[in-house]
Amino acid sequence: MKGVMRGALLSLMMGSASFCVAAQSYPTKPIKLVVPSAPGGSTDQLARLMGDRLSAAWGQTVVIENKPGAGLTLGASYVADAPADGYTLLMGAVHHSIAQSFYKNLSYDVQRDLAPVSIVAIVPNVMITRSDFPANTTAEVIAYSKAHPGDLTYGSTGAGTAHHLIGEQFNTMAGTDLLHVPYKGSSPALIDLMGGRIDFMFDTVASCLPHIKSGKLKPIAVATGTRSSALPDVPTMDESGLAGFDIATWFGLMVPAGTPQPIIDKIHAETVRILADPAIKKRLLAMGAEPVGNSPDEMGKRIKSEVAKFDELIDKAKISAKAN
């Protein structure tokens, strides 16, 4: 019996040692960073920024692979099924907390099949419209919408994403009837918004800020509890009469569940180091993103609380879909 126990203990020690060796040498080959949305949006921008810095730090190429679709769940499902060896990462987002309740036959569980590493940034959301739309404030949007019931549309980065739910929350609190039009990412939706094919969009400041600065789009109100540092003159929904309106978007790194903890710790440590760089902080703030760099445990607790929060919101809004 003692021999069996010694053998088991030796195996455990050898396994732990091999994990530590793997972490010390990691990475020894290119890393794939999956972006679950189309190129050009906030998820893509942050992934490319982190990918460049991780490549420089580790001397290994970080390949960005866009896998858009099904409210960002196709890319997440791909990563959840990937080998748990640290060579396939996901640029996750708040949308994945929402998807757990929105999609009734989701092929993975965000808390069971994906392991958190760190939230990279939190980005405020903003309601935007084309520059010539005949409304400039939340009150004017509500009045115009009620004068044209069922005629106005809003785009999102996909069904079941935060931007979809912000629209549903707006409809509920404002008593409007904006029709949802889902896209496979922010960029195609922004193109249609500027082209007049949809009327509004709820998007992250990071994605739409260049178009606001160019005058092609105008912001109506920020959908988070506090104003955006990138748009200090734009009021919040709460300030505009929709008390308690507050949905932010976070973006962060995740890996397949079962990835050795020493490898997770190494990715986390490098992420925190990158986000502490003053040049990176300045760059993120300029695009409307607030750098974070929290622990895997803190990120996991946020996801857990959000799954419960959005489950309640989805139930009240009576919306759901089947995953593709």
TAWOQUI-V868667 format. One record per run of one state. SS is the DSSP state (helix for helix, strand for strand, loop for the rest). FROM is the first residue (numbers start at 1). TO is the last residue. Records with the same first field share a line. If there is no record, write none. Layout:
SS: FROM-TO + FROM-TO
//
This chain:
loop: 1-1 + 26-30 + 36-41 + 59-61 + 67-72 + 81-87 + 94-94 + 104-113 + 124-124 + 131-137 + 148-152 + 157-161 + 175-178 + 183-185 + 195-199 + 215-216 + 223-228 + 232-235 + 237-248 + 257-260 + 276-277 + 287-288 + 292-295 + 318-320 + 322-324
helix: 2-25 + 42-58 + 73-80 + 95-102 + 138-147 + 162-174 + 186-194 + 205-214 + 229-231 + 261-275 + 278-286 + 296-317
strand: 31-35 + 62-66 + 88-93 + 103-103 + 114-123 + 125-130 + 153-156 + 179-182 + 200-204 + 217-222 + 236-236 + 249-256 + 289-291 + 321-321
//
